[in-house]
Amino acid sequence: MSDSTPTVGAGRRAVTLLPGAWIGPEVAAHAQRVIAALGVDIDWHVFPDPDRISAAALADARQTGLVLKGRFDAQRRPGALPPTVQLRKDLATWATIRVARALPGSNARFPNMDLVVIRETSEDIYAGLEHEITDGVYEAVKVTTKAATERIARFAYAYARAQGRKKLTIVHKSNIMKKSDGLFLKTCQAVGAGFPDIQTDEVIVDALCMKLVRNPSQFDVLLTGNLFGDIVSDIASGLAGGITASPSHSVGDGAQIFEMPHGKAEDIVGQDKANPVPMLRTARLMLDAMGEKDAAERLRRALFSVTEAGIKTADLGGSAGSKAVVDAIIAAL
């Protein structure tokens, strides 16, 4: 089963590479090396800024339509959104897909977990509409529109159908936010009525978190708003083994973003200890979306065989260095 949305076209492609901060440049270089070993010809446009996405990088991303991205140093700046959130807005992405699937040998709490979180990313509380009412009192506006909700719901149901998944759960808090989340729930249910082959149910977000940590297998596709999706996707990732389990794929009306959403590890920078697997799983999503299906499948098999054989970095309980893991993956190709 594929982790990504329909392809964006095969052949030689240019890719905007944003390595980010900390271990980002190291693992990005490993991904470039593995993709070259797969025989996929990519023209890399690299922008090494660790804490910002420059105007040149943004213009390049709009041109290439494909972004491979590490984690950025998202320092709090008054009046500014974090770089990742700003990038999603600038590239008009409105859906983020996180597939929480355990890697063999990762000591995941639920080793057979296979769950998709589809998150609306254009509005909700992340719209960035905040202001100070009076000294010590701030207000943040939660934005929910029928148009954006219908769009993400149709995307999620189409994704579930294309991936052969049979159940979609709408995540909400309409018992408290009766108007905003009430609109989200009713709109998603109305869209779901047009997909009779997909079973639809709904769950309040706090109850979902409890049910996830007890038995995630009762869920298949989770459809969420922006804030809840941010939280729930990380819970799902943790249950499936942490940062190795769920790379991020953002789509919308323009460029697609393939992102390793975590991986600070500032204490091991430059020591050959960084885990290359999260970025490689992210790169595999990108290859699949590029139409490089064979390369993506070969990489998946190599990743699984190497980790199952116990060739892992220390954070996964192994003793191998980053380069040794990558060497083993290339050999397994």
GUPAKE-588857 format. One record per residue (C-alpha): residue number from 1; residue in one letter; z, x, y negated. Coordinates in nm, 4 decimals, decimal comma. Example, Ala and Ser with C-alpha at 12.3 -4.5 7.8 and 13.67 -1.06 7.14 Angstrom:
2
<1; A; <0,7800; 1,2300; 0,4500>>
<2; S; <0,7140; 1,3670; 0,1060>>
END
This chain:
333
<1; M; <0,0000; 0,0000; 0,0000>>
<2; S; <-0,0966; 0,1402; -0,3400>>
<3; D; <0,1615; 0,1887; -0,6148>>
<4; S; <-0,0769; 0,1341; -0,9042>>
<5; T; <-0,2976; -0,1167; -1,0802>>
<6; P; <-0,6773; -0,1350; -1,0388>>
<7; T; <-0,8740; 0,1820; -1,1054>>
<8; V; <-0,9972; 0,2975; -1,4426>>
<9; G; <-1,3067; 0,4742; -1,3117>>
<10; A; <-1,3766; 0,7763; -1,0954>>
<11; G; <-1,5317; 1,1150; -1,1722>>
<12; R; <-1,4271; 1,4070; -1,3930>>
<13; R; <-1,1742; 1,2911; -1,6484>>
<14; A; <-0,9886; 1,4325; -1,9429>>
<15; V; <-0,6130; 1,3770; -1,9345>>
<16; T; <-0,3657; 1,4097; -2,2196>>
<17; L; <-0,0716; 1,6115; -2,0835>>
<18; L; <0,2608; 1,5802; -2,2664>>
<19; P; <0,4999; 1,8092; -2,0738>>
<20; G; <0,8001; 1,7175; -2,2877>>
<21; A; <1,1264; 1,9103; -2,3016>>
<22; W; <1,3589; 2,1042; -2,0711>>
<23; I; <1,2076; 2,1316; -1,7199>>
<24; G; <0,9030; 1,9280; -1,8269>>
<25; P; <0,6669; 2,2234; -1,8823>>
<26; E; <0,7612; 2,3716; -1,5425>>
<27; V; <0,7031; 2,0585; -1,3374>>
<28; A; <0,3901; 1,9721; -1,5366>>
<29; A; <0,2457; 2,3116; -1,4463>>
<30; H; <0,3290; 2,2471; -1,0798>>
<31; A; <0,1456; 1,9134; -1,0986>>
<32; Q; <-0,1603; 2,0817; -1,2480>>
<33; R; <-0,1596; 2,3356; -0,9660>>
<34; V; <-0,1321; 2,0722; -0,6922>>
<35; I; <-0,4059; 1,8560; -0,8440>>
<36; A; <-0,6335; 2,1602; -0,8579>>
<37; A; <-0,5553; 2,2291; -0,4907>>
<38; L; <-0,6592; 1,8717; -0,4126>>
<39; G; <-1,0016; 1,9511; -0,5564>>
<40; V; <-0,9739; 1,7012; -0,8414>>
<41; D; <-1,1436; 1,8322; -1,1552>>
<42; I; <-0,9395; 1,7419; -1,4626>>
<43; D; <-0,9881; 1,8604; -1,8183>>
<44; W; <-0,6276; 1,8983; -1,9353>>
<45; H; <-0,5522; 1,8450; -2,3036>>
<46; V; <-0,2004; 1,9900; -2,3342>>
<47; F; <0,0343; 1,9141; -2,6266>>
<48; P; <0,3552; 2,1155; -2,5735>>
<49; D; <0,5800; 1,9646; -2,8448>>
<50; P; <0,9172; 1,9026; -2,6729>>
<51; D; <1,0632; 1,6413; -2,9056>>
<52; R; <0,7770; 1,4538; -3,0697>>
<53; I; <0,4321; 1,3155; -3,0072>>
<54; S; <0,2084; 1,4519; -3,2785>>
<55; A; <-0,0710; 1,2635; -3,4503>>
<56; A; <-0,3170; 1,4917; -3,2706>>
<57; A; <-0,1634; 1,4103; -2,9315>>
<58; L; <-0,1737; 1,0384; -3,0078>>
<59; A; <-0,5383; 1,0554; -3,1150>>
<60; D; <-0,6216; 1,2477; -2,7994>>
<61; A; <-0,4418; 0,9938; -2,5806>>
<62; R; <-0,6442; 0,7130; -2,7357>>
<63; Q; <-0,9611; 0,9068; -2,6541>>
<64; T; <-0,8807; 1,0109; -2,2952>>
<65; G; <-0,7127; 0,6831; -2,2012>>
<66; L; <-0,4877; 0,8698; -1,9558>>
<67; V; <-0,1500; 1,0252; -2,0352>>
<68; L; <0,0653; 1,2282; -1,7956>>
<69; K; <0,4063; 1,2650; -1,9549>>
<70; G; <0,7419; 1,4303; -1,8961>>
<71; R; <1,0707; 1,3412; -2,0581>>
<72; F; <1,1123; 1,4084; -2,4290>>
<73; D; <1,4198; 1,5119; -2,6233>>
<74; A; <1,4811; 1,1694; -2,7757>>
<75; Q; <1,7228; 1,2646; -3,0494>>
<76; R; <1,8448; 0,9769; -3,2615>>
<77; R; <1,6668; 0,9697; -3,5945>>
<78; P; <1,7468; 0,6991; -3,8537>>
<79; G; <1,4612; 0,4528; -3,8792>>
<80; A; <1,2650; 0,6077; -3,5906>>
<81; L; <1,2082; 0,4844; -3,2368>>
<82; P; <1,2419; 0,7267; -2,9423>>
<83; P; <0,9109; 0,9083; -2,8744>>
<84; T; <0,8401; 0,7201; -2,5513>>
<85; V; <0,8976; 0,3769; -2,7043>>
<86; Q; <0,6862; 0,4716; -3,0061>>
<87; L; <0,4082; 0,5983; -2,7789>>
<88; R; <0,3994; 0,2687; -2,5894>>
<89; K; <0,3738; 0,0813; -2,9188>>
<90; D; <0,1066; 0,3118; -3,0587>>
<91; L; <-0,1047; 0,2851; -2,7418>>
<92; A; <-0,0552; -0,0934; -2,7220>>
<93; T; <0,0924; -0,0875; -2,3719>>
<94; W; <0,2793; -0,4022; -2,2807>>
<95; A; <0,3615; -0,3676; -1,9095>>
<96; T; <0,5481; -0,0972; -1,7209>>
<97; I; <0,5452; -0,0807; -1,3417>>
<98; R; <0,8202; 0,0977; -1,1494>>
<99; V; <0,7861; 0,1046; -0,7702>>
<100; A; <1,1223; 0,1957; -0,6146>>
<101; R; <1,0256; 0,3447; -0,2806>>
<102; A; <1,2475; 0,5943; -0,1008>>
<103; L; <1,1173; 0,9396; -0,0156>>
<104; P; <1,1840; 1,0590; 0,3422>>
<105; G; <1,4744; 1,3015; 0,3519>>
<106; S; <1,6054; 1,2015; 0,0095>>
<107; N; <1,9363; 1,0595; 0,1383>>
<108; A; <1,8618; 0,7283; -0,0316>>
<109; R; <2,1252; 0,4576; -0,0017>>
<110; F; <1,8489; 0,2251; 0,1202>>
<111; P; <1,5870; 0,4479; 0,2882>>
<112; N; <1,3530; 0,1559; 0,3643>>
<113; M; <1,3597; 0,0170; 0,0116>>
<114; D; <1,0229; -0,0894; -0,1325>>
<115; L; <1,0664; -0,2869; -0,4547>>
<116; V; <0,8557; -0,3297; -0,7681>>
<117; V; <0,9943; -0,3889; -1,1181>>
<118; I; <0,7372; -0,5153; -1,3702>>
<119; R; <0,8727; -0,5010; -1,7234>>
<120; E; <0,7321; -0,6487; -2,0435>>
<121; T; <0,7446; -0,3690; -2,3029>>
<122; S; <0,5991; -0,5022; -2,6271>>
<123; E; <0,8878; -0,7108; -2,7580>>
<124; D; <1,2416; -0,8305; -2,6724>>
<125; I; <1,5328; -0,6389; -2,8250>>
<126; Y; <1,3217; -0,3202; -2,8127>>
<127; A; <1,0968; -0,4500; -3,0897>>
<128; G; <1,3038; -0,2261; -3,3200>>
<129; L; <1,3963; -0,5013; -3,5666>>
<130; E; <1,7428; -0,3916; -3,6776>>
<131; H; <1,9151; -0,4078; -4,0124>>
<132; E; <2,2547; -0,3815; -4,1720>>
<133; I; <2,3965; -0,7138; -4,2910>>
<134; T; <2,6994; -0,5640; -4,4610>>
<135; D; <2,9140; -0,2565; -4,4242>>
<136; G; <2,9933; -0,2135; -4,0548>>
<137; V; <2,7834; -0,5115; -3,9418>>
<138; Y; <2,4378; -0,4685; -3,7892>>
<139; E; <2,1945; -0,7187; -3,6482>>
<140; A; <1,9224; -0,6562; -3,3880>>
<141; V; <1,6566; -0,9233; -3,3357>>
<142; K; <1,5413; -1,0206; -2,9863>>
<143; V; <1,1771; -1,1304; -2,9994>>
<144; T; <1,0300; -1,3491; -2,7236>>
<145; T; <0,6873; -1,5095; -2,7587>>
<146; K; <0,5014; -1,7426; -2,5275>>
<147; A; <0,1805; -1,5389; -2,5574>>
<148; A; <0,3385; -1,2087; -2,4486>>
<149; T; <0,5340; -1,3817; -2,1729>>
<150; E; <0,2226; -1,5492; -2,0343>>
<151; R; <0,0416; -1,2150; -2,0445>>
<152; I; <0,3079; -1,0234; -1,8501>>
<153; A; <0,3526; -1,3101; -1,6035>>
<154; R; <-0,0207; -1,3269; -1,5230>>
<155; F; <-0,0254; -0,9496; -1,4851>>
<156; A; <0,2750; -0,9525; -1,2506>>
<157; Y; <0,1422; -1,2314; -1,0289>>
<158; A; <-0,2026; -1,0704; -1,0128>>
<159; Y; <-0,0398; -0,7397; -0,9232>>
<160; A; <0,1675; -0,9027; -0,6482>>
<161; R; <-0,1404; -1,0704; -0,5028>>
<162; A; <-0,3516; -0,7534; -0,5178>>
<163; Q; <-0,0774; -0,5496; -0,3495>>
<164; G; <-0,0198; -0,8029; -0,0716>>
<165; R; <0,3321; -0,8845; -0,1871>>
<166; K; <0,4593; -1,2319; -0,1157>>
<167; K; <0,7549; -1,2965; -0,3465>>
<168; L; <0,8186; -1,2683; -0,7188>>
<169; T; <1,1594; -1,3110; -0,8813>>
<170; I; <1,1889; -1,3932; -1,2520>>
<171; V; <1,4862; -1,2128; -1,4093>>
<172; H; <1,6522; -1,3765; -1,7096>>
<173; K; <1,9729; -1,4772; -1,8882>>
<174; S; <1,8741; -1,8286; -1,9888>>
<175; N; <2,2211; -1,9660; -1,9195>>
<176; I; <2,3328; -1,7898; -2,2394>>
<177; M; <2,0117; -1,7217; -2,4343>>
<178; K; <1,8817; -2,0722; -2,3802>>
<179; K; <1,5907; -2,0547; -2,6224>>
<180; S; <1,4543; -1,6994; -2,5862>>
<181; D; <1,5188; -1,6443; -2,2168>>
<182; G; <1,4675; -2,0148; -2,1571>>
<183; L; <1,1127; -1,9697; -2,2886>>
<184; F; <1,0638; -1,6597; -2,0721>>
<185; L; <1,1769; -1,8406; -1,7571>>
<186; K; <0,9793; -2,1617; -1,8125>>
<187; T; <0,6625; -1,9779; -1,9121>>
<188; C; <0,6746; -1,7471; -1,6096>>
<189; Q; <0,7380; -2,0437; -1,3795>>
<190; A; <0,4376; -2,2256; -1,5261>>
<191; V; <0,2151; -1,9228; -1,4644>>
<192; G; <0,3562; -1,8888; -1,1134>>
<193; A; <0,2445; -2,2425; -1,0318>>
<194; G; <-0,1124; -2,1102; -1,0420>>
<195; F; <-0,0314; -1,8583; -0,7673>>
<196; P; <0,0749; -2,0781; -0,4733>>
<197; D; <0,0395; -1,7843; -0,2313>>
<198; I; <0,3254; -1,6034; -0,4092>>
<199; Q; <0,6763; -1,7394; -0,3547>>
<200; T; <0,8566; -1,7716; -0,6887>>
<201; D; <1,2290; -1,7743; -0,7495>>
<202; E; <1,4548; -1,6820; -1,0404>>
<203; V; <1,7872; -1,5044; -1,0852>>
<204; I; <2,0267; -1,4379; -1,3717>>
<205; V; <2,0259; -1,0669; -1,4491>>
<206; D; <2,3927; -0,9921; -1,3827>>
<207; A; <2,3784; -1,1723; -1,0469>>
<208; L; <2,0629; -0,9756; -0,9690>>
<209; C; <2,2439; -0,6447; -1,0220>>
<210; M; <2,5154; -0,7475; -0,7766>>
<211; K; <2,2593; -0,8618; -0,5194>>
<212; L; <2,0520; -0,5465; -0,5583>>
<213; V; <2,3358; -0,3094; -0,4776>>
<214; R; <2,4306; -0,5177; -0,1747>>
<215; N; <2,0895; -0,5867; -0,0249>>
<216; P; <1,7713; -0,4992; -0,2195>>
<217; S; <1,5475; -0,6052; 0,0705>>
<218; Q; <1,5821; -0,9707; -0,0379>>
<219; F; <1,3584; -0,8900; -0,3370>>
<220; D; <0,9935; -0,7851; -0,3549>>
<221; V; <0,8608; -0,8006; -0,7142>>
<222; L; <1,0987; -0,8401; -1,0098>>
<223; L; <0,9504; -0,9705; -1,3364>>
<224; T; <1,1667; -0,8860; -1,6374>>
<225; G; <1,1817; -0,8644; -2,0118>>
<226; N; <1,2108; -0,5317; -2,1870>>
<227; L; <1,5853; -0,4617; -2,1978>>
<228; F; <1,6682; -0,6038; -1,8552>>
<229; G; <1,3721; -0,4202; -1,7043>>
<230; D; <1,4946; -0,0896; -1,8438>>
<231; I; <1,8316; -0,1380; -1,6749>>
<232; V; <1,7147; -0,2958; -1,3496>>
<233; S; <1,4425; -0,0375; -1,2843>>
<234; D; <1,6994; 0,2425; -1,3036>>
<235; I; <1,9339; 0,0587; -1,0684>>
<236; A; <1,6479; 0,0167; -0,8228>>
<237; S; <1,5551; 0,3822; -0,8618>>
<238; G; <1,9110; 0,4915; -0,7894>>
<239; L; <1,9311; 0,2783; -0,4760>>
<240; A; <1,6037; 0,4287; -0,3510>>
<241; G; <1,7118; 0,7884; -0,4056>>
<242; G; <1,7178; 0,8614; -0,7784>>
<243; I; <1,4503; 1,0270; -0,9896>>
<244; T; <1,2279; 1,1001; -0,6884>>
<245; A; <1,1959; 0,7310; -0,6095>>
<246; S; <1,0234; 0,5514; -0,8946>>
<247; P; <0,7736; 0,7042; -1,1343>>
<248; S; <0,6640; 0,4916; -1,4271>>
<249; H; <0,3164; 0,3521; -1,5025>>
<250; S; <0,2575; 0,1758; -1,8357>>
<251; V; <-0,0581; -0,0246; -1,9012>>
<252; G; <-0,1943; -0,2440; -2,1757>>
<253; D; <-0,5019; -0,2859; -2,3892>>
<254; G; <-0,5805; 0,0849; -2,4213>>
<255; A; <-0,4529; 0,4023; -2,2617>>
<256; Q; <-0,2420; 0,4186; -1,9484>>
<257; I; <0,0772; 0,6259; -1,9427>>
<258; F; <0,2058; 0,7895; -1,6242>>
<259; E; <0,5564; 0,9090; -1,6858>>
<260; M; <0,8398; 1,0936; -1,5186>>
<261; P; <1,1099; 0,8869; -1,6907>>
<262; H; <1,3996; 1,1227; -1,6234>>
<263; G; <1,4587; 1,4927; -1,5591>>
<264; K; <1,6572; 1,6642; -1,8326>>
<265; A; <1,8304; 1,9347; -1,6192>>
<266; E; <1,8660; 2,1699; -1,9143>>
<267; D; <2,0999; 2,3976; -1,7158>>
<268; I; <1,8255; 2,5071; -1,4718>>
<269; V; <1,5326; 2,5610; -1,7084>>
<270; G; <1,3298; 2,8658; -1,6071>>
<271; Q; <1,5268; 2,9315; -1,2872>>
<272; D; <1,2776; 2,8005; -1,0256>>
<273; K; <1,5240; 2,5219; -0,9427>>
<274; A; <1,3534; 2,2199; -1,0991>>
<275; N; <1,2527; 1,9464; -0,8550>>
<276; P; <0,8703; 1,9125; -0,8762>>
<277; V; <0,8562; 1,5937; -0,6665>>
<278; P; <0,9159; 1,3316; -0,9415>>
<279; M; <0,6257; 1,4646; -1,1505>>
<280; L; <0,4061; 1,4933; -0,8413>>
<281; R; <0,4743; 1,1302; -0,7487>>
<282; T; <0,3857; 1,0375; -1,1064>>
<283; A; <0,0653; 1,2402; -1,0826>>
<284; R; <-0,0174; 1,0606; -0,7572>>
<285; L; <-0,0068; 0,7288; -0,9408>>
<286; M; <-0,2467; 0,8683; -1,1980>>
<287; L; <-0,4879; 0,9956; -0,9333>>
<288; D; <-0,4894; 0,6554; -0,7667>>
<289; A; <-0,5641; 0,4807; -1,0970>>
<290; M; <-0,8413; 0,7315; -1,1712>>
<291; G; <-1,0177; 0,6280; -0,8534>>
<292; E; <-0,9206; 0,9445; -0,6660>>
<293; K; <-0,7895; 0,7387; -0,3752>>
<294; D; <-0,8363; 1,0045; -0,1084>>
<295; A; <-0,6598; 1,2719; -0,3145>>
<296; A; <-0,3744; 1,0337; -0,3941>>
<297; E; <-0,3247; 0,9505; -0,0272>>
<298; R; <-0,3402; 1,3160; 0,0770>>
<299; L; <-0,0761; 1,3987; -0,1822>>
<300; R; <0,1456; 1,1135; -0,0650>>
<301; R; <0,1283; 1,2324; 0,2962>>
<302; A; <0,1966; 1,5931; 0,1956>>
<303; L; <0,4976; 1,4957; -0,0159>>
<304; F; <0,6426; 1,2863; 0,2641>>
<305; S; <0,5875; 1,5487; 0,5320>>
<306; V; <0,7402; 1,8311; 0,3273>>
<307; T; <1,0546; 1,6413; 0,2272>>
<308; E; <1,0931; 1,5040; 0,5799>>
<309; A; <1,0789; 1,8635; 0,7067>>
<310; G; <1,3728; 1,9490; 0,4808>>
<311; I; <1,1856; 2,1657; 0,2301>>
<312; K; <1,3683; 2,0443; -0,0795>>
<313; T; <1,5307; 2,1667; -0,3984>>
<314; A; <1,9081; 2,1770; -0,4337>>
<315; D; <1,9372; 1,8388; -0,6050>>
<316; L; <1,8052; 1,6782; -0,2848>>
<317; G; <2,0373; 1,8801; -0,0635>>
<318; G; <1,7912; 2,1587; 0,0154>>
<319; S; <1,7774; 2,5284; -0,0650>>
<320; A; <1,4112; 2,5822; -0,1586>>
<321; G; <1,2961; 2,6824; -0,5038>>
<322; S; <1,0409; 2,4853; -0,7022>>
<323; K; <0,7538; 2,7181; -0,6163>>
<324; A; <0,8394; 2,7157; -0,2461>>
<325; V; <0,8317; 2,3351; -0,2416>>
<326; V; <0,4952; 2,3302; -0,4179>>
<327; D; <0,3576; 2,5982; -0,1847>>
<328; A; <0,4621; 2,3862; 0,1132>>
<329; I; <0,3011; 2,0753; -0,0348>>
<330; I; <-0,0258; 2,2591; -0,0971>>
<331; A; <-0,0181; 2,3950; 0,2573>>
<332; A; <0,0383; 2,0424; 0,3875>>
<333; L; <-0,2675; 1,9125; 0,2035>>
END
